[in-house]
Amino acid sequence: MASDIEIAQGAKLQRIAKVALDKLGIPEDHLEPYGHTKAKISFEYLESLKGRKDGKLILVTAMTPTPAGEGKTTTTVGLGDALNHIGKKAVICLREPSLGPVFGMKGGAAGGGHAQVVPMEDINLHFTGDFGAIGLANNLLAALIDNHIHHGNELGIDLRRIAWKRVVDMNDRALRDITVALGGPGNGYPRQDGFDIVVASEVMAIFCLATSVEDLKKRLGNIVIGYTREQKPVYARDLNAQGAMTVLLKDALKPNLVQTLENNPAFIHGGPFANIAHGCNSVIATQSAMKLADYVVTEAGFGADLGAEKFLDIKCRKSGLRPSAAVIVATLRALKYHGGVDVKEVNKENVAALEKGLVNLERHVDNVHNVYGIPCVVSINRFNFDTPAEIELVKSRMAKLGVAVVLATHWSDGGKGAAELAKMVVAMCDQPSKPTFVYDDADSLWDKIGKIAQKVYRASEVTADSKVRNQIKKLQDEGYGHYPVCVAKTQYSFSTDAQKRGAPSNHVINVREVRLAAGAEFVVMVCGDVMTMPGLPKLPSASKIDIVDGKVVGLF
C-alpha cells in the first residue's frame, strides 16, 4: 500500500494558474506564483470580490482525538472533492502545518490517502514562508523591547512584567524558560524570558483574524508587551513597532492557493494551534473563498469542544461568519480507544468497548447540535476491519440523537468516496441554521470561562488561585471584559487530564495562567498542564524524514 507522500508525489498536478482560472475564475494577472503549483492572491483582486454573494460555510470538526486517529483534515479535503464531484462549486480552507508537529509527533498535515492537498512536501515544509514572517515579526518586537530598555527605558517598562515572549516554529522544551542578555552591559539587562511556538504567538492570532493590512497594523499596535512599575500597560505602538511588523507580514497576509489531488482549489492560510490558541485558518482566506464558491469547507482544530467552540466564539463572533452545517468526524477505532481498548487492539471487533466509547461522540454531537445550534452529520472514516455489528451500533445510537451517520471512503476512493456525505451536507445547507454562541459579549471573563466549562466540557467547577483571580479581575476592570475567552487545555479529554477518556463530567477546570491578547482581542486562559511550547517525543518524526534520490521521504 502506497504511503501518503508516495500518493502525493505520484499525483498529476495542474499549474495553479489553470486551477485558479478554470475553477474560480481568477485571472493569472492577480496571482503571485510561488513556483508552478502554489500562489498567493492579490489584495486588489480580493477587494473586487466584496460585492459578491457569500457561499455556504461548512464546518468539519471531530470527536476527541486519540492515537488511533480520526481523519478530520482528510475528511475536509474529501468532502471538498466530493462536492465538486457531484457538480457543486466548492473550495476548502485549511490551516498551514507547523513544523513542530511535522518533525515531532504528527508528521505531515495535508490530509491523507487520496484526499490530500498538494504539493504535500511544500505545504508541510516552509510552504510560502508565512510562518517565517510571523516569527520574524514577533521576534522583531521582542528585540525592540530589549533595545528600548538598553537605551534608557524611557517608557519605564518593568523588567519583571514583560509579557512578550520570543517564538520559534519548532517543538523545543529547552527554550520554555531562559535568561537573556547575559555577558555584560553591552548586551543589555539580564532578565528571565522564554519561547513559545510560532503558532501560539499573538501575532499568529492577529494574522488570522485581521481583515486587511490596515486592520493588521492597528491590531499589532494594540499588543500589550508589558507593564510599568505602576502597572500601566505598554503597547507595541509605544515602541512604534507596528509599521515594521506589518511590512514583514504584508505579503504573508495574502491567502495561499493550492489544489487537491483531484485538482480542486484549496486555500491554506494561517495556523494557530487549537489546544493553545484559537485553531482556525485566516478570516481573509475563508471570506475570500465564500465569495468565490457556492460551498466552502473548513475545519477547526481538534475536537468539537476545543476547536469548534473557538471557531464560533472567537472567529465567527469577530468576523460575522456563520456555518450552515457541521460534519463531526470519527472512526470506530478511536471510539473503541475511548471505551478503554489499548491502541494496539482497536482494529479488532469489540462492541462492548465501542458502546462504552460512544459517549465521547455523543457529547460532541450534543455540543454541536444543541449548544452551538448547528445542523450536523456524523462521518465515519471507514476501515476494512469495521464490522457490521459495530457500524449498526453507531447508527442506532446516533439515531436516538436525531443525527445521521455516513460511512465515507475518501481516503481510498477520493471525492467519490464521500459523495453521499456531500449530498447530505448540501441538503443540510438548504435548511435554516441559527448558530449560537456559548456566552454573551456582556458576560464577565469569569462567567465566560464558567459557561464554557459547564456547557462544553461538563465541568462542575472552575478554580483558580488568588493570583490568577486577581489577574482576571484586573483585566475585567481595565475594560477587557467584553473580549472572548480562548481556552488553552489538553486536546485529549473534555477534562484537563489527558488520561481521562470518554466523556468525563463533574470534573474541575483549573485556570493556571491568564494572558491578554489585546491585539487579537481575546483573553487566553491556560488550564491544566498544557504547554505553549511543546516538546519533542522520545522518537520524533524527524528521525524518519529524509531526502532520497532527490525526493522527500518520511512525511507519512
NORBELUR-V457710 format. One record per residue. N is the residue number from 1. OMEGA is omega in degrees with one decimal (NA if undefined). D_FIRST is the distance of its C-alpha to the first C-alpha in whole Angstrom. Layout:
[[N,OMEGA,D_FIRST] [N,OMEGA,D_FIRST]]
This chain:
[[1,-178.7,0] [2,176.5,4] [3,178.9,7] [4,-176.3,10] [5,176.7,12] [6,176.3,10] [7,-179.1,10] [8,-178.6,13] [9,177.6,14] [10,-176.2,13] [11,175.5,15] [12,-178.6,19] [13,171.7,21] [14,171.7,25] [15,-175.1,28] [16,177.0,29] [17,178.3,32] [18,177.0,31] [19,-178.0,29] [20,-177.4,32] [21,-175.4,34] [22,-173.6,33] [23,-174.2,31] [24,179.6,34] [25,-179.8,37] [26,178.6,37] [27,-177.6,39] [28,-179.2,38] [29,-178.0,41] [30,175.8,40] [31,172.6,37] [32,-170.4,37] [33,170.4,34] [34,-170.5,32] [35,-175.3,30] [36,-169.6,29] [37,175.0,26] [38,-176.5,28] [39,168.9,32] [40,-178.8,34] [41,-173.8,36] [42,175.5,40] [43,179.8,43] [44,179.7,45] [45,179.4,42] [46,178.7,41] [47,-178.8,45] [48,-177.3,46] [49,-167.4,43] [50,-179.2,46] [51,-176.4,47] [52,176.9,44] [53,179.2,44] [54,170.5,41] [55,179.8,38] [56,-179.8,36] [57,-178.9,34] [58,179.6,32] [59,172.2,31] [60,178.9,27] [61,-171.6,28] [62,169.4,26] [63,178.2,27] [64,-175.2,28] [65,-178.5,25] [66,173.8,23] [67,-179.7,21] [68,175.6,19] [69,179.6,18] [70,176.5,19] [71,-178.0,18] [72,179.7,21] [73,177.0,20] [74,178.7,17] [75,177.2,20] [76,179.3,22] [77,-179.5,20] [78,179.4,19] [79,176.6,23] [80,177.2,24] [81,-178.7,22] [82,178.0,23] [83,175.1,27] [84,179.8,27] [85,-179.8,25] [86,171.7,28] [87,178.8,30] [88,176.4,31] [89,-171.8,32] [90,176.1,30] [91,173.2,29] [92,178.6,27] [93,-177.5,28] [94,171.5,26] [95,172.6,28] [96,177.9,27] [97,172.6,25] [98,179.9,27] [99,178.4,26] [100,177.3,27] [101,-179.6,24] [102,179.8,22] [103,-178.1,23] [104,-175.2,24] [105,-163.1,22] [106,-171.4,20] [107,-178.2,18] [108,-176.9,18] [109,-177.8,19] [110,-174.9,19] [111,-178.3,17] [112,179.5,13] [113,180.0,10] [114,174.9,12] [115,-176.3,15] [116,167.8,16] [117,-175.7,19] [118,8.3,19] [119,-171.7,20] [120,-178.9,18] [121,-179.1,19] [122,-177.9,23] [123,-178.5,23] [124,-173.3,22] [125,175.8,24] [126,178.4,28] [127,179.7,27] [128,175.4,31] [129,-177.3,32] [130,-176.9,34] [131,175.0,33] [132,178.8,35] [133,179.7,38] [134,177.6,38] [135,179.3,38] [136,178.8,41] [137,178.0,43] [138,-174.1,43] [139,170.6,44] [140,178.9,46] [141,177.7,48] [142,179.3,48] [143,179.2,49] [144,178.2,52] [145,-178.0,53] [146,176.9,53] [147,178.7,55] [148,179.4,58] [149,-179.3,58] [150,-175.7,59] [151,170.7,62] [152,175.5,64] [153,-179.4,62] [154,-179.6,64] [155,178.8,62] [156,-180.0,63] [157,176.8,59] [158,-177.8,59] [159,179.6,57] [160,-173.8,56] [161,173.9,55] [162,-174.5,52] [163,-173.4,49] [164,179.1,47] [165,171.0,44] [166,-178.4,42] [167,172.1,39] [168,-177.1,36] [169,178.6,32] [170,173.9,31] [171,-176.3,31] [172,-174.9,34] [173,-177.9,36] [174,-178.2,38] [175,-177.0,40] [176,-179.6,40] [177,-176.7,44] [178,171.5,46] [179,-179.2,49] [180,173.8,50] [181,173.0,53] [182,174.3,54] [183,175.9,56] [184,-174.2,59] [185,-178.1,61] [186,-178.0,59] [187,178.0,56] [188,-177.9,57] [189,179.5,57] [190,176.8,55] [191,174.8,53] [192,179.3,50] [193,178.5,47] [194,178.1,44] [195,162.8,40] [196,171.3,38] [197,-174.6,35] [198,-175.0,35] [199,175.1,33] [200,-178.9,36] [201,174.4,39] [202,176.5,41] [203,176.2,41] [204,179.5,37] [205,177.8,39] [206,179.4,42] [207,-175.5,39] [208,179.9,37] [209,-178.9,40] [210,-177.6,43] [211,179.7,43] [212,176.4,45] [213,179.6,46] [214,177.8,49] [215,177.6,48] [216,-177.8,46] [217,179.1,49] [218,-179.2,51] [219,178.3,48] [220,177.9,48] [221,-177.9,51] [222,178.4,51] [223,174.1,49] [224,-175.1,51] [225,-178.9,51] [226,-174.9,54] [227,173.1,57] [228,176.8,61] [229,177.9,63] [230,178.3,64] [231,171.5,61] [232,-176.7,61] [233,173.5,57] [234,-174.1,57] [235,175.8,54] [236,179.7,52] [237,176.3,55] [238,176.0,58] [239,-176.4,56] [240,-175.0,55] [241,-168.9,52] [242,-178.7,50] [243,-179.9,51] [244,177.9,49] [245,179.7,46] [246,177.3,46] [247,178.5,46] [248,-173.1,43] [249,-169.9,41] [250,178.6,43] [251,179.7,40] [252,-175.9,37] [253,177.1,38] [254,-176.0,37] [255,177.8,34] [256,177.6,31] [257,173.3,29] [258,-177.5,26] [259,173.4,23] [260,176.8,20] [261,179.3,17] [262,174.7,20] [263,173.7,23] [264,-173.4,24] [265,178.9,27] [266,172.0,26] [267,175.7,29] [268,-169.0,28] [269,-179.3,31] [270,-177.8,32] [271,175.5,30] [272,173.9,33] [273,178.7,31] [274,179.5,32] [275,-179.5,33] [276,176.6,35] [277,-171.3,36] [278,162.1,36] [279,-179.2,32] [280,173.4,32] [281,-171.3,32] [282,174.5,35] [283,-179.8,38] [284,-179.8,38] [285,-177.6,35] [286,-180.0,35] [287,179.1,38] [288,179.8,37] [289,-179.0,34] [290,174.6,36] [291,-173.1,39] [292,-175.5,36] [293,177.7,34] [294,179.0,35] [295,177.3,33] [296,-179.8,31] [297,178.8,28] [298,179.4,29] [299,171.0,28] [300,-171.5,30] [301,176.0,28] [302,-173.5,27] [303,-178.6,29] [304,174.9,32] [305,179.6,34] [306,-171.1,34] [307,-174.8,32] [308,178.5,34] [309,179.5,37] [310,175.6,37] [311,-178.8,36] [312,-170.0,39] [313,177.5,41] [314,-174.1,41] [315,-177.3,39] [316,179.1,40] [317,-175.5,44] [318,-169.9,44] [319,-174.5,43] [320,176.7,44] [321,177.6,40] [322,178.5,40] [323,177.1,37] [324,-178.2,37] [325,178.3,34] [326,173.8,32] [327,177.9,28] [328,-173.1,27] [329,177.8,24] [330,167.5,23] [331,177.5,20] [332,176.0,21] [333,-176.8,20] [334,178.9,22] [335,176.9,25] [336,175.4,25] [337,177.2,25] [338,175.6,28] [339,173.8,29] [340,-178.2,29] [341,174.3,26] [342,-175.8,25] [343,179.2,21] [344,-175.3,20] [345,-171.1,21] [346,179.6,20] [347,179.5,17] [348,177.5,20] [349,178.2,23] [350,-175.1,26] [351,-178.9,28] [352,178.8,31] [353,178.2,29] [354,179.4,27] [355,178.7,31] [356,-176.9,32] [357,-178.3,30] [358,178.1,30] [359,179.0,33] [360,179.0,31] [361,179.4,30] [362,179.0,33] [363,179.9,35] [364,177.1,33] [365,179.4,34] [366,178.6,37] [367,-176.7,37] [368,-174.1,36] [369,-171.9,38] [370,179.3,41] [371,-178.9,41] [372,176.7,40] [373,-178.4,41] [374,173.9,38] [375,-174.8,36] [376,174.4,33] [377,176.5,30] [378,177.2,27] [379,179.2,24] [380,172.1,21] [381,-170.8,18] [382,172.3,16] [383,-177.7,14] [384,-177.0,14] [385,172.5,16] [386,-174.5,19] [387,178.9,22] [388,-179.0,24] [389,179.6,27] [390,-180.0,25] [391,-179.1,25] [392,178.7,28] [393,179.2,30] [394,-178.4,28] [395,-178.1,30] [396,179.5,33] [397,178.9,33] [398,178.8,33] [399,178.2,35] [400,177.6,38] [401,-179.7,37] [402,-176.8,37] [403,-179.3,34] [404,176.7,31] [405,177.9,28] [406,174.5,25] [407,-175.1,21] [408,-178.5,19] [409,-178.2,16] [410,179.5,15] [411,-178.7,12] [412,-171.9,10] [413,-178.3,14] [414,-174.0,15] [415,-178.2,19] [416,178.9,20] [417,176.9,18] [418,-177.6,21] [419,179.1,24] [420,177.2,25] [421,-179.8,25] [422,-179.9,27] [423,179.8,29] [424,178.9,30] [425,177.6,31] [426,178.7,33] [427,178.3,35] [428,-179.3,35] [429,179.1,36] [430,179.3,39] [431,178.7,41] [432,177.9,43] [433,178.9,42] [434,179.2,44] [435,-179.5,42] [436,177.7,44] [437,-178.7,44] [438,-179.4,44] [439,179.6,47] [440,175.8,50] [441,-174.1,51] [442,177.3,54] [443,176.2,53] [444,178.4,54] [445,179.3,51] [446,178.0,51] [447,179.5,51] [448,178.9,48] [449,177.7,46] [450,179.4,48] [451,176.4,47] [452,-178.0,43] [453,-176.7,43] [454,-173.6,45] [455,-172.9,43] [456,-175.8,40] [457,179.4,39] [458,176.5,42] [459,178.4,44] [460,-172.2,47] [461,169.6,48] [462,179.7,48] [463,174.7,50] [464,178.5,50] [465,-173.2,53] [466,179.8,56] [467,-179.7,55] [468,178.1,52] [469,178.8,54] [470,177.1,57] [471,179.0,54] [472,178.7,53] [473,179.6,57] [474,177.4,57] [475,177.3,55] [476,-177.8,56] [477,-178.2,59] [478,174.4,59] [479,179.6,57] [480,-175.0,53] [481,-179.1,54] [482,-179.9,52] [483,170.0,49] [484,177.4,46] [485,176.8,44] [486,-176.5,41] [487,174.1,40] [488,-178.8,38] [489,178.3,36] [490,177.6,33] [491,-169.6,30] [492,-178.2,29] [493,170.8,32] [494,178.8,35] [495,174.7,38] [496,177.2,38] [497,-175.3,37] [498,-176.9,33] [499,-177.1,33] [500,-178.5,34] [501,176.7,32] [502,-178.2,32] [503,-179.0,35] [504,178.7,38] [505,175.8,41] [506,175.3,45] [507,-177.6,43] [508,174.5,45] [509,178.6,44] [510,177.1,45] [511,-174.9,46] [512,-172.7,46] [513,177.6,46] [514,178.1,47] [515,176.0,46] [516,172.5,48] [517,-171.9,46] [518,177.6,49] [519,176.5,47] [520,178.0,44] [521,166.7,47] [522,179.7,45] [523,179.4,46] [524,174.8,43] [525,-177.1,44] [526,-174.0,42] [527,179.9,41] [528,-174.1,40] [529,179.5,39] [530,-177.0,36] [531,174.7,36] [532,166.6,37] [533,-179.3,35] [534,173.2,32] [535,176.0,31] [536,176.2,28] [537,-178.3,27] [538,176.2,27] [539,-176.3,24] [540,177.1,23] [541,-179.9,20] [542,-177.6,22] [543,-178.8,22] [544,-177.0,18] [545,-175.5,19] [546,172.2,20] [547,-176.3,20] [548,-179.0,19] [549,176.7,21] [550,-179.2,22] [551,174.7,18] [552,176.0,18] [553,174.6,15] [554,176.3,15] [555,-174.5,15] [556,NA,12]]
